[in-house]
């Protein structure tokens, strides 16, 4: 019975993303929608989400872990604009899923793999598809990678680090698009 109630709670949680999807912002990159990243800057401030801030104090795991749900803000180092605003879920099996503040039609969900590299520090290799702005339901035009190195704060409530975003052609050759910047994230707790 406990497992059934857990599954029902999970189903209720899964209904939240469509509501949040209504808030998504459509961005384009030379005729392509960039899933999980805005090529020309976010053109605004990151979303303020007080309903997702810390609830009751959680017991601190030792050492603090990246595993869990986070609100992450990516800042482009070239112009200090917000490049991406997303929810990231880091899993104990070394996988990660991200839901970016972008239009679902362009592909706002992407995923990656991560590993610990030192005490509280992890590296992530993340990938996703890019779609033509005129035909977002057509097949992908390119793909991208995001490589991150982040360190969880000693209290386990935040992390920060750096990222490199690159766009690739479908044949695996590189495009000239590369964006570097910083990441700050806040843990989303019950």
C-alpha positions, 0 to 999 in steps of 0.5 A, a space after each residue: 500500500 505504501 508503494 501505491 501511495 508513493 506512485 500516486 504522489 509521483 503521478 501528481 508531481 508529473 502533472 506539474 511540468 505542463 503547467 510550468 511549460 506554459 511559462 516557457 520562452 521560445 528562443 532561436 539560434 540562426 533558425 534553430 531552437 536551442 534545447 536547454 540553452 538560449 544562444 542569444 541570451 535569455 533576454 530577461 531575468 531568471 525566474 523567481 520561484 518562491 514556491 520552490 524555495 526551501 521548505 523544512 530543514 532537511 537532514 544534511 547528508 555527508 558529504 553533501 551530494 548533487 543528487 536531487 532537484 535543483 533550480 539552475 541559472 546559467 550565465 554567459 561569461 561573454 555578456 553576463 546575460 542569463 543563458 539558461 534557466 532550468 530545473 535539473 534532476 541529478 540521479 544516484 545512477 550517474 544520470 541527469 535530466 534537465 527541463 529548460 525554460 524554453 518552448 517544449 516544441 523546440 525540445 526543452 528536455 535534455 539529459 546527461 551523465 555525470 561522475 564525481 571528480 573530487 570531494 563535492 565536485 562533479 563533472 557532467 556531459 549533457 546533450 540534446 537536440 536542436 530543431 528548426 524554428 519554422 518546423 519544430 516537430 520535424 527532425 533535428 537540425 543539430 545537436 549540442 553538448 554542455 560540459 559542466 564542472 560544479 561543486 556542491 556547497 558544504 551545506 548542500 543547499 547550493 552549487 556553482 561552477 562552469 559550463 561550456 555549450 557547443 553546437 554540432 552538425 548531425 555528421 559530428 563536425 563542430 560548428 563555430 558556436 561555443 558559449 562558456 559561462 558560470 552556473 549557480 543552483 539552489 536545491 529544491 526541497 520539500 
